[in-house]
Amino acid sequence: MNSFVKPDTEPAVGFGPFAFYRQQRLVTRDGEPLSLGGRALDVLQVLVDHAGSYISKQALIAEVWPDNVVEDINLRVHIAALRRAFGDGRDGCRYILNDPRRGYCFAAPLASSRGEKHNLPARLSPVIGRDKVLGRLLVEVPRQGLTTVVGPGGVGKSTVVLRVAELLLEHFDDGAWFVDLAAITEPCQVRARIACTLGLAPEALGRQLEHRRLLLVLDGCEHLLEACRELALALRASAPGVSLLLSSREPLNLTDERVLQLPGLTVASPLEPEHQLQACPAVQLLVERVGARQQGFKPSDRDLVAIAQICQRLDGLPLALELAAAQVCVLGVAGVLEQLDFGLSLLSFGRRTAVPRHRSLEALLDWSFERLSPPERLVFQRLAVFDRPFTAKAAIAVISCPELGVGQLPWLLSRLAQQSLLRVEPCANGVRFHWLHTTRAYAVEKLRRSGQWHLYHRRHALQNAWKPVHSSLAPLRQRLEQRVGLH
C-alpha cells in the first residue's frame, strides 16, 4: 500500500484533483492519500510515462512483471483498481482509455506541481506561415472574453490556438489550460472535463474561477456548441478574468464573440520562379514534413513545380500536406501528384498517435458530414457537380427537388458555409459559393455512391448550356417589352 509521506518533499504529477508522487509511490486526491496496491502503482507509473499514447498490453505486462509470465487478467484487475480509485468515467472525466488493438492510454492532461501553470501538449511540428494570424490573435485574445478560430477540418486550428497559448502563457497569472473536447459526446460533460483539467470540483465552476486570471483553450467545439455557449455566458458573468480561446468549424454566434476565419496556407502558382516557390508557406511545410521522414531530402526544380501543384490540389491544408508527405517517401513527388487524380484514398496514413479523425482526410470529412442534418447532407452531395464558384440562384436551379424546396435552399447553403464546408466570397450580384478541392472530391464520391451523380451532373450541364442562349435573347426580350409597353 502507499504510505502518506510529506508531499512537499518532491514535485508531483497532477491530473484533475489527483497528485502522483513517483518517488514516494503515493497518490492523493485533494491532498488525501488513496489506498492503492504496489502493482497498481507500477501500472500507473508506466501509463503516466507514456501519457497521451497507447501502450500495448504485452508492453505493459513486460514492464510491470519483467521476470514473470502473467495473464492479461492480472493487468485488467489493476487497471480496474486504478479506474475505481479515480472515478474514471464519472462526470465525463476519463483517465485510462482502452482500445482492443492498441492497449491502454493515460488520457488525462498532466501538470507538474513545481510552478507549472499550464498543461499545453508539446507540438510535434513547427508553425509555418501563420505569423500574421498569430500577431492578430496575440493582440485580441487578452482583450476579449471569447475568441473563436474557425475553419475547415485539417486547416490547423489546434496548432494555431496552442501556439497562441504558448506565447501568452506569461500574460495570464494563473496560466493557460488546454481541454480537448473532441472525445466528449455529451454536453453535460463539458464543465466536468474543464473542472477535471483545472483540478476543481465540477459544481460551481464559475465561482471557483471568480478571482482567477487564466486562458482556457477549448479545442474541437463544433459538436458541443450549445454547451460551449452556456459556459461562455456563465464565465462572462462570474469569472471576468478568464479568457476563452476556442477552435471550431462553426462559431458560437454570441454577440461579444470575436471570430477569426483561418484559411489554408498560402499556395503558389507552379509558374512562379523557384525562389518564390521556396518562400511559399504551403511548399515550405510540405518540404519540411518530407525532410523529417526522408533525411537529406532536397527537391529538384521539377519537384518544386510538382510540390506547388500538390499544395494547390490540397488547398494548403496542413493536415492534408502532412498526409501527402508520408507518401512522398514511397511514391515520390510526381507519384503523389498523379495519385491525387484518383481521390482522397492516398491521404489515409497519418501519425499513429493522432486522434482517429486526423489519421486520414476522409475520416476528417466524415466527422463533419456525420453531423449534418439529412437535408444538409443532400445539398452537400448534390452541390458536388459545381466545379467552379456558383451563386445561390444557380444552386437552386440545379439541385432543387420536392424534398428540397426553393425556400429551404438559401438557408441550407448558409448552414454549410457556417460549418466551413463551403467558402463564401462577395461578387457583383451579392455572394457566391465555392468548394475547397479536397471537400469537393469527398462530396463527389458521396454523390457517386448515392447513384445520383449522372442526374445532377446532367442538370448542371443543361443549366450551363442555356446561359449563352439566355444572354443572346436578353436584348430581344428587352425590345419586346418596350414595344408592349408602347401599345
Kinemage of the C-alpha trace (Angstrom):
@kinemage 1
@onewidth
@group {chain A} dominant
@subgroup {mainchain}
@vectorlist {calphas} color= white
{ca met a 1} P 0.000 0.000 0.000
{ca asn a 2} L 1.141 3.554 -0.483
{ca ser a 3} L 2.029 5.364 2.736
{ca phe a 4} L 1.496 9.048 3.416
{ca val a 5} L 4.795 10.918 3.378
{ca lys a 6} L 5.194 14.699 3.324
{ca pro a 7} L 4.108 15.505 -0.252
{ca asp a 8} L 6.065 18.762 -0.435
{ca thr a 9} L 9.391 16.903 -0.435
{ca glu a 10} L 9.098 16.132 -4.172
{ca pro a 11} L 7.189 17.511 -7.149
{ca ala a 12} L 4.002 15.721 -8.095
{ca val a 13} L 2.415 14.945 -11.434
{ca gly a 14} L -1.103 16.340 -11.285
{ca phe a 15} L -4.200 15.202 -13.173
{ca gly a 16} L -7.607 16.563 -12.208
{ca pro a 17} L -7.892 16.575 -8.388
{ca phe a 18} L -5.175 13.894 -8.102
{ca ala a 19} L -1.419 14.127 -7.497
{ca phe a 20} L 1.062 11.313 -8.124
{ca tyr a 21} L 4.352 11.359 -6.187
{ca arg a 22} L 6.575 8.937 -8.039
{ca gln a 23} L 9.402 8.501 -5.515
{ca gln a 24} L 7.065 8.129 -2.556
{ca arg a 25} L 4.741 5.861 -4.557
{ca leu a 26} L 1.842 7.947 -3.341
{ca val a 27} L -1.381 9.135 -4.971
{ca thr a 28} L -3.542 11.785 -3.308
{ca arg a 29} L -6.944 13.252 -4.055
{ca asp a 30} L -7.342 16.828 -2.833
{ca gly a 31} L -4.382 16.185 -0.528
{ca glu a 32} L -5.763 12.960 0.971
{ca pro a 33} L -3.898 9.691 0.216
{ca leu a 34} L -5.567 6.941 -1.795
{ca ser a 35} L -5.184 3.279 -0.963
{ca leu a 36} L -3.566 1.595 -3.968
{ca gly a 37} L -1.604 -1.624 -4.228
{ca gly a 38} L 2.034 -1.785 -5.335
{ca arg a 39} L 1.298 -3.390 -8.707
{ca ala a 40} L -1.418 -0.834 -9.448
{ca leu a 41} L 1.127 1.927 -8.777
{ca asp a 42} L 3.601 0.190 -11.109
{ca val a 43} L 0.953 0.135 -13.838
{ca leu a 44} L 0.167 3.811 -13.200
{ca gln a 45} L 3.859 4.701 -13.452
{ca val a 46} L 4.142 3.104 -16.902
{ca leu a 47} L 0.912 4.691 -18.135
{ca val a 48} L 1.966 8.159 -16.939
{ca asp a 49} L 5.386 7.729 -18.592
{ca his a 50} L 3.545 7.112 -21.890
{ca ala a 51} L 0.715 9.610 -21.252
{ca gly a 52} L -1.204 10.558 -24.380
{ca ser a 53} L -0.104 7.437 -26.287
{ca tyr a 54} L -1.384 3.877 -26.308
{ca ile a 55} L 0.864 1.169 -24.890
{ca ser a 56} L 0.101 -2.456 -25.711
{ca lys a 57} L -0.944 -4.956 -23.058
{ca gln a 58} L 2.163 -7.000 -23.790
{ca ala a 59} L 4.455 -3.995 -23.293
{ca leu a 60} L 2.690 -3.049 -20.054
{ca ile a 61} L 2.973 -6.570 -18.685
{ca ala a 62} L 6.659 -6.744 -19.668
{ca glu a 63} L 7.428 -3.540 -17.724
{ca val a 64} L 5.320 -4.284 -14.631
{ca trp a 65} L 6.167 -8.020 -14.394
{ca pro a 66} L 9.603 -8.213 -16.098
{ca asp a 67} L 10.571 -11.592 -14.618
{ca asn a 68} L 7.220 -13.336 -14.555
{ca val a 69} L 4.769 -14.846 -17.007
{ca val a 70} L 1.291 -13.486 -16.217
{ca glu a 71} L -2.092 -13.498 -17.895
{ca asp a 72} L -3.996 -10.456 -19.220
{ca ile a 73} L -6.445 -10.837 -16.328
{ca asn a 74} L -3.771 -9.706 -13.869
{ca leu a 75} L -3.330 -6.465 -15.770
{ca arg a 76} L -7.078 -5.917 -16.069
{ca val a 77} L -7.506 -6.289 -12.284
{ca his a 78} L -5.065 -3.464 -11.566
{ca ile a 79} L -6.415 -1.265 -14.347
{ca ala a 80} L -9.873 -1.697 -12.798
{ca ala a 81} L -8.493 -0.744 -9.369
{ca leu a 82} L -6.999 2.468 -10.781
{ca arg a 83} L -10.239 3.342 -12.557
{ca arg a 84} L -12.253 2.837 -9.363
{ca ala a 85} L -9.852 4.989 -7.373
{ca phe a 86} L -10.020 7.814 -9.935
{ca gly a 87} L -13.766 7.575 -10.506
{ca asp a 88} L -12.975 7.048 -14.188
{ca gly a 89} L -15.949 7.994 -16.368
{ca arg a 90} L -17.754 9.857 -13.599
{ca asp a 91} L -18.877 13.365 -14.643
{ca gly a 92} L -17.280 12.855 -18.050
{ca cys a 93} L -13.689 12.626 -16.700
{ca arg a 94} L -11.727 9.854 -18.424
{ca tyr a 95} L -8.285 8.857 -17.196
{ca ile a 96} L -7.491 5.457 -18.702
{ca leu a 97} L -8.706 4.577 -22.204
{ca asn a 98} L -8.750 1.081 -23.656
{ca asp a 99} L -8.512 0.010 -27.299
{ca pro a 100} L -8.696 -3.749 -28.033
{ca arg a 101} L -5.958 -3.485 -30.669
{ca arg a 102} L -3.696 -0.776 -29.240
{ca gly a 103} L -3.879 -1.375 -25.491
{ca tyr a 104} L -4.218 1.285 -22.789
{ca cys a 105} L -3.692 5.052 -22.785
{ca phe a 106} L -3.476 7.520 -19.884
{ca ala a 107} L -5.609 10.277 -21.394
{ca ala a 108} L -5.876 12.918 -18.660
{ca pro a 109} L -3.800 16.102 -19.147
{ca leu a 110} L -0.788 16.151 -16.823
{ca ala a 111} L 0.629 19.114 -14.925
{ca ser a 112} L 3.644 19.362 -12.651
{ca ser a 113} L 3.151 20.855 -9.182
{ca arg a 114} L 6.507 22.635 -9.369
{ca gly a 115} L 5.327 26.018 -10.533
{ca glu a 116} L 3.799 24.810 -13.791
{ca lys a 117} L 0.913 26.965 -14.931
{ca his a 118} L -0.213 25.020 -17.963
{ca asn a 119} L -0.898 21.595 -19.420
{ca leu a 120} L -0.193 22.528 -23.038
{ca pro a 121} L 0.776 19.458 -25.072
{ca ala a 122} L 4.035 19.535 -26.975
{ca arg a 123} L 3.718 20.376 -30.661
{ca leu a 124} L 5.247 17.779 -32.984
{ca ser a 125} L 5.960 20.154 -35.876
{ca pro a 126} L 6.817 23.844 -36.331
{ca val a 127} L 4.217 26.513 -37.022
{ca ile a 128} L 4.778 27.699 -40.597
{ca gly a 129} L 3.108 30.577 -42.436
{ca arg a 130} L 0.914 31.817 -39.583
{ca asp a 131} L 2.788 34.933 -38.415
{ca lys a 132} L 0.031 37.358 -39.457
{ca val a 133} L -2.731 35.304 -37.823
{ca leu a 134} L -0.712 34.812 -34.643
{ca gly a 135} L 0.066 38.522 -34.437
{ca arg a 136} L -3.619 39.388 -34.642
{ca leu a 137} L -4.615 36.821 -32.013
{ca leu a 138} L -1.862 37.877 -29.613
{ca val a 139} L -3.352 41.367 -29.617
{ca glu a 140} L -7.013 40.348 -29.463
{ca val a 141} L -7.170 37.357 -27.108
{ca pro a 142} L -6.068 39.166 -23.902
{ca arg a 143} L -8.626 41.912 -24.591
{ca gln a 144} L -11.525 39.589 -25.437
{ca gly a 145} L -13.525 37.312 -23.221
{ca leu a 146} L -14.237 34.967 -26.133
{ca thr a 147} L -12.283 34.357 -29.336
{ca thr a 148} L -13.100 31.551 -31.775
{ca val a 149} L -10.755 30.356 -34.521
{ca val a 150} L -12.956 28.890 -37.262
{ca gly a 151} L -12.061 26.897 -40.358
{ca pro a 152} L -12.427 23.566 -42.162
{ca gly a 153} L -11.039 20.360 -40.754
{ca gly a 154} L -7.285 19.977 -41.197
{ca val a 155} L -6.596 23.706 -41.622
{ca gly a 156} L -4.503 23.820 -38.438
{ca lys a 157} L -6.846 25.405 -35.892
{ca ser a 158} L -5.466 23.339 -32.991
{ca thr a 159} L -1.887 24.235 -33.912
{ca val a 160} L -2.712 27.951 -34.013
{ca val a 161} L -4.597 28.099 -30.691
{ca leu a 162} L -1.850 26.081 -28.980
{ca arg a 163} L 0.837 28.416 -30.267
{ca val a 164} L -1.160 31.442 -29.097
{ca ala a 165} L -1.490 29.851 -25.642
{ca glu a 166} L 2.276 29.232 -25.510
{ca leu a 167} L 3.067 32.831 -26.430
{ca leu a 168} L 0.533 34.274 -23.962
{ca leu a 169} L 1.431 31.998 -21.058
{ca glu a 170} L 3.230 34.705 -19.090
{ca his a 171} L 0.400 37.167 -19.687
{ca phe a 172} L -2.057 35.180 -17.540
{ca asp a 173} L -1.232 34.935 -13.832
{ca asp a 174} L -2.962 31.576 -13.468
{ca gly a 175} L -1.639 30.107 -16.702
{ca ala a 176} L -3.097 28.585 -19.846
{ca trp a 177} L -5.046 25.331 -19.898
{ca phe a 178} L -5.895 23.136 -22.872
{ca val a 179} L -9.054 20.996 -22.996
{ca asp a 180} L -9.711 18.656 -25.935
{ca leu a 181} L -13.471 18.340 -26.368
{ca ala a 182} L -13.378 16.017 -29.384
{ca ala a 183} L -13.720 12.849 -27.310
{ca ile a 184} L -16.726 14.180 -25.345
{ca thr a 185} L -20.115 13.054 -26.607
{ca glu a 186} L -22.499 14.520 -24.013
{ca pro a 187} L -22.901 18.287 -23.485
{ca cys a 188} L -23.195 17.767 -19.727
{ca gln a 189} L -19.581 16.526 -19.679
{ca val a 190} L -18.048 19.817 -20.851
{ca arg a 191} L -17.863 21.506 -17.462
{ca ala a 192} L -16.763 18.285 -15.789
{ca arg a 193} L -13.861 17.900 -18.240
{ca ile a 194} L -12.771 21.513 -17.680
{ca ala a 195} L -13.001 21.122 -13.902
{ca cys a 196} L -11.023 17.896 -14.116
{ca thr a 197} L -8.276 19.665 -16.100
{ca leu a 198} L -8.085 22.546 -13.624
{ca gly a 199} L -8.250 20.318 -10.565
{ca leu a 200} L -11.546 21.862 -9.419
{ca ala a 201} L -14.923 20.499 -8.457
{ca pro a 202} L -17.456 20.459 -11.334
{ca glu a 203} L -20.039 22.162 -9.106
{ca ala a 204} L -19.953 25.979 -9.103
{ca leu a 205} L -17.092 26.125 -11.597
{ca gly a 206} L -17.681 29.817 -12.287
{ca arg a 207} L -17.483 30.724 -8.588
{ca gln a 208} L -14.186 28.864 -8.199
{ca leu a 209} L -12.746 30.807 -11.145
{ca glu a 210} L -14.109 34.149 -9.969
{ca his a 211} L -10.732 35.625 -8.991
{ca arg a 212} L -8.547 33.705 -11.446
{ca arg a 213} L -6.853 35.232 -14.479
{ca leu a 214} L -6.251 32.418 -16.930
{ca leu a 215} L -6.571 31.397 -20.571
{ca leu a 216} L -8.849 28.440 -21.237
{ca val a 217} L -8.324 26.817 -24.644
{ca leu a 218} L -11.199 24.593 -25.799
{ca asp a 219} L -10.317 22.524 -28.867
{ca gly a 220} L -12.870 20.918 -31.198
{ca cys a 221} L -16.104 22.621 -30.082
{ca glu a 222} L -18.238 22.158 -33.200
{ca his a 223} L -20.310 19.257 -31.856
{ca leu a 224} L -20.934 20.883 -28.451
{ca leu a 225} L -21.886 24.407 -29.463
{ca glu a 226} L -24.819 24.863 -27.081
{ca ala a 227} L -22.828 23.663 -24.067
{ca cys a 228} L -19.953 25.977 -25.022
{ca arg a 229} L -22.366 28.907 -25.411
{ca glu a 230} L -23.753 28.300 -21.924
{ca leu a 231} L -20.233 28.030 -20.500
{ca ala a 232} L -19.093 31.264 -22.193
{ca leu a 233} L -22.114 33.180 -20.897
{ca ala a 234} L -21.668 31.805 -17.376
{ca leu a 235} L -17.958 32.662 -17.224
{ca arg a 236} L -18.571 36.132 -18.620
{ca ala a 237} L -20.955 36.764 -15.703
{ca ser a 238} L -18.981 35.133 -12.873
{ca ala a 239} L -15.291 34.965 -13.937
{ca pro a 240} L -14.330 38.040 -15.983
{ca gly a 241} L -10.627 37.214 -15.644
{ca val a 242} L -10.997 34.023 -17.709
{ca ser a 243} L -10.351 34.390 -21.441
{ca leu a 244} L -11.779 31.686 -23.697
{ca leu a 245} L -9.947 30.713 -26.898
{ca leu a 246} L -11.880 28.163 -28.973
{ca ser a 247} L -11.190 26.176 -32.114
{ca ser a 248} L -14.268 25.078 -34.033
{ca arg a 249} L -15.598 24.515 -37.527
{ca glu a 250} L -18.514 26.772 -36.593
{ca pro a 251} L -18.686 29.915 -34.390
{ca leu a 252} L -20.824 30.128 -31.266
{ca asn a 253} L -22.686 33.146 -32.701
{ca leu a 254} L -22.610 35.150 -29.464
{ca thr a 255} L -22.754 38.928 -29.569
{ca asp a 256} L -19.344 39.523 -27.954
{ca glu a 257} L -17.568 36.696 -29.773
{ca arg a 258} L -14.553 37.624 -31.897
{ca val a 259} L -14.325 35.193 -34.840
{ca leu a 260} L -11.181 34.621 -36.889
{ca gln a 261} L -11.579 32.632 -40.114
{ca leu a 262} L -8.424 30.553 -40.617
{ca pro a 263} L -7.625 29.867 -44.289
{ca gly a 264} L -5.291 27.235 -45.668
{ca leu a 265} L -1.611 28.079 -46.005
{ca thr a 266} L -0.775 30.370 -48.908
{ca val a 267} L -0.147 28.402 -52.110
{ca ala a 268} L 1.877 29.499 -55.132
{ca ser a 269} L 1.334 29.041 -58.845
{ca pro a 270} L 3.622 26.352 -60.309
{ca leu a 271} L 4.618 29.003 -62.887
{ca glu a 272} L 6.286 31.189 -60.247
{ca pro a 273} L 10.118 31.395 -60.188
{ca glu a 274} L 11.984 28.949 -57.969
{ca his a 275} L 12.746 31.441 -55.165
{ca gln a 276} L 9.045 32.330 -54.857
{ca leu a 277} L 8.046 28.677 -54.719
{ca gln a 278} L 10.567 28.079 -51.948
{ca ala a 279} L 9.168 31.053 -49.985
{ca cys a 280} L 5.576 29.777 -50.240
{ca pro a 281} L 4.326 28.616 -46.782
{ca ala a 282} L 2.446 25.562 -48.124
{ca val a 283} L 5.520 24.452 -50.090
{ca gln a 284} L 7.753 25.041 -47.053
{ca leu a 285} L 5.523 22.877 -44.857
{ca leu a 286} L 5.382 20.003 -47.341
{ca val a 287} L 9.154 20.078 -47.886
{ca glu a 288} L 9.755 20.239 -44.118
{ca arg a 289} L 7.494 17.252 -43.433
{ca val a 290} L 9.088 15.181 -46.218
{ca gly a 291} L 12.525 16.111 -44.848
{ca ala a 292} L 11.501 14.929 -41.379
{ca arg a 293} L 10.831 11.482 -42.838
{ca gln a 294} L 13.486 11.376 -45.540
{ca gln a 295} L 16.777 12.738 -44.241
{ca gly a 296} L 18.621 14.910 -46.741
{ca phe a 297} L 15.571 15.496 -48.931
{ca lys a 298} L 16.174 18.420 -51.275
{ca pro a 299} L 13.600 18.955 -54.038
{ca ser a 300} L 14.782 19.496 -57.601
{ca asp a 301} L 13.343 22.274 -59.780
{ca arg a 302} L 10.909 19.760 -61.279
{ca asp a 303} L 9.968 18.538 -57.803
{ca leu a 304} L 9.239 22.108 -56.679
{ca val a 305} L 6.763 22.579 -59.537
{ca ala a 306} L 5.014 19.304 -58.659
{ca ile a 307} L 5.018 20.225 -54.956
{ca ala a 308} L 3.329 23.543 -55.772
{ca gln a 309} L 0.677 21.632 -57.744
{ca ile a 310} L 0.123 19.257 -54.815
{ca cys a 311} L -0.287 22.240 -52.471
{ca gln a 312} L -2.900 23.754 -54.793
{ca arg a 313} L -4.794 20.468 -55.085
{ca leu a 314} L -4.817 20.141 -51.290
{ca asp a 315} L -5.890 23.760 -50.678
{ca gly a 316} L -2.863 24.438 -48.488
{ca leu a 317} L -4.436 22.363 -45.675
{ca pro a 318} L -1.620 21.477 -43.250
{ca leu a 319} L -3.058 18.071 -42.323
{ca ala a 320} L -3.524 17.103 -45.989
{ca leu a 321} L 0.052 18.206 -46.742
{ca glu a 322} L 1.372 16.108 -43.870
{ca leu a 323} L -0.561 13.064 -45.074
{ca ala a 324} L 0.813 13.651 -48.597
{ca ala a 325} L 4.357 13.947 -47.221
{ca ala a 326} L 4.045 10.449 -45.765
{ca gln a 327} L 3.506 9.116 -49.304
{ca val a 328} L 6.344 11.032 -50.996
{ca cys a 329} L 8.873 8.641 -49.445
{ca val a 330} L 7.115 5.744 -51.203
{ca leu a 331} L 5.774 7.211 -54.444
{ca gly a 332} L 7.966 10.251 -54.990
{ca val a 333} L 6.638 13.763 -55.557
{ca ala a 334} L 5.403 13.064 -59.121
{ca gly a 335} L 3.742 9.824 -57.991
{ca val a 336} L 1.789 11.576 -55.227
{ca leu a 337} L 0.586 14.251 -57.657
{ca glu a 338} L -0.573 11.574 -60.103
{ca gln a 339} L -2.420 9.580 -57.416
{ca leu a 340} L -4.400 12.640 -56.324
{ca asp a 341} L -6.373 12.235 -59.575
{ca phe a 342} L -7.966 9.139 -58.024
{ca gly a 343} L -9.473 10.790 -54.938
{ca leu a 344} L -8.544 11.092 -51.286
{ca ser a 345} L -7.686 7.454 -50.551
{ca leu a 346} L -3.979 8.280 -50.838
{ca leu a 347} L -4.249 10.565 -47.786
{ca ser a 348} L -5.014 7.802 -45.309
{ca phe a 349} L -1.829 7.186 -43.374
{ca gly a 350} L -1.272 9.786 -40.665
{ca arg a 351} L 0.601 9.568 -37.386
{ca arg a 352} L -0.409 6.547 -35.344
{ca thr a 353} L -0.525 8.758 -32.240
{ca ala a 354} L -3.016 11.169 -33.855
{ca val a 355} L -6.662 11.118 -32.842
{ca pro a 356} L -8.665 8.839 -35.185
{ca arg a 357} L -10.266 11.674 -37.179
{ca his a 358} L -6.801 13.075 -38.021
{ca arg a 359} L -5.384 9.839 -39.441
{ca ser a 360} L -6.925 10.340 -42.871
{ca leu a 361} L -8.520 13.194 -44.774
{ca glu a 362} L -11.627 11.104 -45.392
{ca ala a 363} L -12.034 10.457 -41.654
{ca leu a 364} L -11.732 14.187 -41.038
{ca leu a 365} L -14.501 14.946 -43.532
{ca asp a 366} L -16.617 12.077 -42.166
{ca trp a 367} L -16.506 13.880 -38.796
{ca ser a 368} L -18.209 16.899 -40.413
{ca phe a 369} L -20.568 15.001 -42.726
{ca glu a 370} L -21.985 12.789 -39.985
{ca arg a 371} L -23.022 15.875 -38.030
{ca leu a 372} L -25.104 17.321 -40.869
{ca ser a 373} L -28.885 17.078 -40.874
{ca pro a 374} L -30.450 14.922 -43.669
{ca pro a 375} L -31.367 17.997 -45.811
{ca glu a 376} L -27.852 19.431 -45.339
{ca arg a 377} L -26.366 16.118 -46.491
{ca leu a 378} L -28.478 16.130 -49.645
{ca val a 379} L -27.419 19.672 -50.524
{ca phe a 380} L -23.766 18.942 -49.722
{ca gln a 381} L -23.700 15.941 -52.061
{ca arg a 382} L -25.609 17.485 -54.955
{ca leu a 383} L -23.530 20.663 -54.972
{ca ala a 384} L -20.547 18.488 -55.895
{ca val a 385} L -21.464 18.946 -59.574
{ca phe a 386} L -20.294 22.582 -59.341
{ca asp a 387} L -16.596 22.644 -60.168
{ca arg a 388} L -16.448 26.460 -60.197
{ca pro a 389} L -17.857 29.244 -57.977
{ca phe a 390} L -21.660 29.396 -58.081
{ca thr a 391} L -24.495 31.582 -56.845
{ca ala a 392} L -27.483 30.562 -54.737
{ca lys a 393} L -29.672 31.073 -57.809
{ca ala a 394} L -27.580 28.603 -59.840
{ca ala a 395} L -27.650 26.084 -56.999
{ca ile a 396} L -31.443 26.324 -56.734
{ca ala a 397} L -31.827 25.775 -60.482
{ca val a 398} L -29.694 22.615 -60.418
{ca ile a 399} L -30.370 20.800 -57.149
{ca ser a 400} L -33.909 21.765 -56.085
{ca cys a 401} L -36.490 18.971 -55.917
{ca pro a 402} L -39.694 18.186 -53.978
{ca glu a 403} L -37.765 17.256 -50.814
{ca leu a 404} L -35.524 20.350 -51.138
{ca gly a 405} L -37.851 23.250 -51.776
{ca val a 406} L -36.670 26.540 -53.228
{ca gly a 407} L -37.393 28.287 -49.918
{ca gln a 408} L -35.116 25.962 -47.944
{ca leu a 409} L -32.031 26.122 -50.124
{ca pro a 410} L -30.617 29.584 -49.276
{ca trp a 411} L -30.704 28.727 -45.569
{ca leu a 412} L -29.130 25.295 -46.170
{ca leu a 413} L -26.344 26.888 -48.221
{ca ser a 414} L -25.737 29.293 -45.368
{ca arg a 415} L -25.557 26.392 -42.893
{ca leu a 416} L -22.911 24.593 -44.979
{ca ala a 417} L -20.893 27.807 -45.143
{ca gln a 418} L -21.196 28.315 -41.374
{ca gln a 419} L -19.822 24.807 -40.834
{ca ser a 420} L -16.772 25.562 -43.035
{ca leu a 421} L -17.838 23.127 -45.752
{ca leu a 422} L -18.343 25.879 -48.342
{ca arg a 423} L -16.458 29.142 -48.827
{ca val a 424} L -18.318 32.420 -49.413
{ca glu a 425} L -16.934 35.335 -51.405
{ca pro a 426} L -18.539 38.650 -52.440
{ca cys a 427} L -19.378 39.256 -56.097
{ca ala a 428} L -21.144 41.923 -58.172
{ca asn a 429} L -24.594 40.452 -57.508
{ca gly a 430} L -24.162 39.592 -53.839
{ca val a 431} L -22.196 36.494 -52.870
{ca arg a 432} L -21.127 33.264 -54.482
{ca phe a 433} L -20.017 29.962 -53.043
{ca his a 434} L -17.078 27.756 -53.887
{ca trp a 435} L -15.539 24.487 -52.788
{ca leu a 436} L -12.169 23.572 -51.439
{ca his a 437} L -10.754 20.979 -53.875
{ca thr a 438} L -10.465 18.408 -51.087
{ca thr a 439} L -14.015 18.885 -49.799
{ca arg a 440} L -15.469 18.692 -53.311
{ca ala a 441} L -13.568 15.450 -54.020
{ca tyr a 442} L -15.188 13.963 -50.913
{ca ala a 443} L -18.645 15.266 -51.926
{ca val a 444} L -18.251 13.884 -55.470
{ca glu a 445} L -17.548 10.432 -54.059
{ca lys a 446} L -20.617 10.677 -51.800
{ca leu a 447} L -22.827 11.689 -54.738
{ca arg a 448} L -21.471 8.872 -56.917
{ca arg a 449} L -22.178 6.326 -54.192
{ca ser a 450} L -25.743 7.628 -53.898
{ca gly a 451} L -26.300 6.802 -57.583
{ca gln a 452} L -27.394 10.376 -58.407
{ca trp a 453} L -24.214 11.781 -59.955
{ca his a 454} L -25.372 11.435 -63.572
{ca leu a 455} L -28.780 13.043 -62.860
{ca tyr a 456} L -27.405 16.196 -61.223
{ca his a 457} L -24.360 16.415 -63.450
{ca arg a 458} L -26.738 16.440 -66.458
{ca arg a 459} L -28.906 19.137 -64.861
{ca his a 460} L -25.774 21.213 -64.220
{ca ala a 461} L -24.603 20.761 -67.832
{ca leu a 462} L -28.023 21.775 -69.208
{ca gln a 463} L -28.084 24.851 -66.972
{ca asn a 464} L -24.673 25.912 -68.308
{ca ala a 465} L -25.768 25.248 -71.900
{ca trp a 466} L -28.764 27.623 -71.548
{ca lys a 467} L -26.686 30.528 -70.237
{ca pro a 468} L -25.417 31.724 -73.666
{ca val a 469} L -28.925 31.370 -75.117
{ca his a 470} L -30.431 33.479 -72.340
{ca ser a 471} L -27.670 36.038 -72.804
{ca ser a 472} L -28.228 36.364 -76.562
{ca leu a 473} L -32.035 36.638 -76.175
{ca ala a 474} L -31.842 39.332 -73.498
{ca pro a 475} L -31.747 42.329 -75.961
{ca leu a 476} L -34.671 40.886 -77.999
{ca arg a 477} L -36.681 40.372 -74.819
{ca gln a 478} L -35.972 43.949 -73.748
{ca arg a 479} L -37.166 45.364 -77.128
{ca leu a 480} L -40.363 43.277 -76.998
{ca glu a 481} L -41.120 44.523 -73.508
{ca gln a 482} L -40.636 48.113 -74.650
{ca arg a 483} L -42.994 47.610 -77.636
{ca val a 484} L -45.630 46.041 -75.401
{ca gly a 485} L -45.301 48.992 -73.104
{ca leu a 486} L -45.813 51.430 -76.042
{ca his a 487} L -49.037 49.734 -77.051
